[in-house]
Amino acid sequence: MQIEKITKPAQIIVSMSTQISHEHIPNYIGTAFVDLMGYIQKNGAELAGTPFISYLNLNEQGQAKDELLALEIGFPINQEIPSTEKFQSYTLPSYQAVRTLYIGDYDDLADSYQELIDAIKHENGVFTFRSYEYFLTDASAPLEDQETMIELTYRPKRKDLLTS
């Protein structure tokens, strides 16, 4: 598996957030993508990148901390649009991450997450418990050919905290 370090630039996004059980995620994703596209078009914005799913409540192993997963589904867009109770539009700050391209059944991502966490440790970094997944193929592709770009955010360890 090829892993690379990246610095993702700040980007304007529109997103929906929820807490949901694992088995309900596929249906929610499909509905959220449709709702977000409609909201983007209604407000005259355009896509400016690949849609993502971000998991927000991960533990040190990259697994969900709780039974309910906190997730955000977002679309990078070319301009900020009004936020509502359902849709949030804001500038996602730049972040550091390690990433890899995973090809295969989405249900088998756990090993990739662990390898990315190990890469963060190797870089003397601290996993910040957030992931981004970008689906690069559509649902019509066979499971073994599905392409998912996975990014795990991290920050460098602060050496100044260790010295007095």
C-alpha positions as CSV (number, residue, x, y, z in Angstrom):
1,M,0.0,0.0,0.0
2,Q,1.4,3.4,-1.0
3,I,1.0,6.1,1.6
4,E,1.7,9.8,1.1
5,K,1.8,12.8,3.4
6,I,-0.3,15.8,2.2
7,T,-1.3,19.2,3.3
8,K,-4.9,19.7,2.1
9,P,-5.5,23.4,1.3
10,A,-8.5,25.2,2.9
11,Q,-11.7,24.8,0.9
12,I,-15.2,26.0,0.9
13,I,-17.7,23.2,1.6
14,V,-21.3,22.6,2.1
15,S,-22.1,19.6,4.3
16,M,-24.6,17.7,6.4
17,S,-23.8,16.1,9.7
18,T,-25.4,13.3,11.7
19,Q,-24.9,10.5,14.2
20,I,-25.9,7.2,12.8
21,S,-25.5,3.5,13.3
22,H,-23.2,1.6,10.9
23,E,-26.0,-0.3,9.1
24,H,-27.9,2.9,8.2
25,I,-24.9,4.7,6.6
26,P,-25.3,3.5,3.0
27,N,-28.9,4.8,2.8
28,Y,-28.0,8.0,4.5
29,I,-25.1,8.7,2.1
30,G,-27.3,8.3,-1.0
31,T,-30.0,10.6,0.4
32,A,-27.4,13.2,1.6
33,F,-25.6,13.3,-1.8
34,V,-28.9,14.0,-3.5
35,D,-30.0,16.6,-1.0
36,L,-26.6,18.4,-1.0
37,M,-26.5,18.5,-4.8
38,G,-30.0,20.0,-4.9
39,Y,-29.0,22.6,-2.3
40,I,-25.8,23.5,-4.2
41,Q,-27.7,24.0,-7.4
42,K,-30.5,25.9,-5.7
43,N,-27.9,28.4,-4.4
44,G,-26.0,28.8,-7.7
45,A,-22.8,27.2,-6.5
46,E,-20.7,24.7,-8.4
47,L,-18.7,21.6,-7.3
48,A,-15.0,22.4,-6.8
49,G,-13.7,18.9,-5.9
50,T,-14.6,15.4,-4.9
51,P,-17.4,14.8,-2.4
52,F,-16.3,13.2,0.9
53,I,-17.5,11.5,4.0
54,S,-15.7,12.4,7.2
55,Y,-15.8,10.3,10.4
56,L,-15.4,12.5,13.4
57,N,-15.4,10.2,16.5
58,L,-12.6,7.7,15.9
59,N,-10.4,6.1,18.5
60,E,-6.6,5.5,18.3
61,Q,-7.1,2.5,16.0
62,G,-9.3,4.5,13.6
63,Q,-12.5,2.7,14.6
64,A,-15.7,4.3,15.9
65,K,-15.5,5.3,19.6
66,D,-19.2,4.8,20.1
67,E,-22.0,2.7,18.7
68,L,-23.2,5.7,16.8
69,L,-20.8,7.1,14.2
70,A,-20.5,10.9,14.0
71,L,-20.1,11.8,10.3
72,E,-20.1,14.7,8.0
73,I,-20.9,14.4,4.3
74,G,-19.5,17.3,2.3
75,F,-19.0,18.7,-1.1
76,P,-16.2,21.2,-2.0
77,I,-17.9,24.2,-3.7
78,N,-16.7,27.3,-5.5
79,Q,-18.4,29.8,-3.2
80,E,-19.9,30.0,0.3
81,I,-23.7,29.7,0.3
82,P,-26.2,30.3,3.1
83,S,-26.2,27.8,6.0
84,T,-29.4,26.3,7.4
85,E,-30.3,23.9,10.1
86,K,-29.8,21.0,7.7
87,F,-26.9,22.4,5.5
88,Q,-23.7,24.0,6.8
89,S,-21.5,26.0,4.4
90,Y,-18.1,27.1,5.7
91,T,-14.4,27.2,4.9
92,L,-12.7,23.9,6.0
93,P,-9.3,24.9,7.2
94,S,-6.1,23.4,5.7
95,Y,-5.0,20.2,7.4
96,Q,-2.2,17.7,7.4
97,A,-3.0,14.1,6.5
98,V,-1.6,10.8,5.4
99,R,-3.5,9.2,2.6
100,T,-3.8,6.1,0.5
101,L,-5.9,4.7,-2.3
102,Y,-7.9,1.6,-1.3
103,I,-9.3,-0.6,-4.0
104,G,-11.8,-3.2,-2.9
105,D,-15.0,-3.8,-0.9
106,Y,-15.6,-0.8,1.4
107,D,-16.4,-3.1,4.3
108,D,-12.7,-4.2,4.4
109,L,-11.0,-0.8,5.0
110,A,-9.9,-1.5,8.6
111,D,-6.4,-2.7,7.6
112,S,-5.8,0.5,5.6
113,Y,-6.8,2.7,8.5
114,Q,-4.3,0.8,10.8
115,E,-1.5,1.2,8.2
116,L,-2.3,5.0,8.0
117,I,-2.2,5.3,11.8
118,D,1.2,3.5,11.8
119,A,2.4,6.0,9.2
120,I,1.4,8.9,11.4
121,K,3.3,7.4,14.3
122,H,6.3,6.9,12.0
123,E,6.1,10.6,11.1
124,N,6.2,11.5,14.8
125,G,2.6,12.7,14.5
126,V,-0.6,12.5,16.5
127,F,-3.7,11.2,14.9
128,T,-6.5,13.8,15.4
129,F,-9.3,11.3,15.2
130,R,-10.8,12.4,11.9
131,S,-10.9,10.7,8.6
132,Y,-11.9,11.7,5.1
133,E,-13.0,9.2,2.5
134,Y,-13.5,10.1,-1.1
135,F,-15.3,7.6,-3.4
136,L,-13.6,7.7,-6.7
137,T,-15.9,5.1,-8.4
138,D,-19.6,5.0,-8.5
139,A,-21.8,2.4,-6.9
140,S,-22.2,0.5,-10.2
141,A,-18.6,-0.7,-10.1
142,P,-18.1,-4.2,-8.7
143,L,-17.2,-4.2,-5.0
144,E,-13.7,-5.5,-5.7
145,D,-13.1,-2.6,-8.1
146,Q,-14.4,0.2,-5.8
147,E,-11.8,3.0,-5.3
148,T,-11.7,5.0,-2.1
149,M,-9.1,7.6,-1.2
150,I,-8.7,7.6,2.6
151,E,-7.1,10.5,4.5
152,L,-6.4,10.5,8.2
153,T,-5.7,13.9,9.8
154,Y,-2.7,14.4,12.1
155,R,-0.6,17.0,13.8
156,P,3.1,16.9,14.5
157,K,4.0,16.2,18.1
158,R,5.0,19.4,19.9
159,K,8.6,19.1,21.0
160,D,8.4,22.4,23.0
161,L,6.0,20.7,25.5
162,L,8.7,18.2,26.4
163,T,11.4,20.9,27.3
164,S,11.3,23.4,30.1
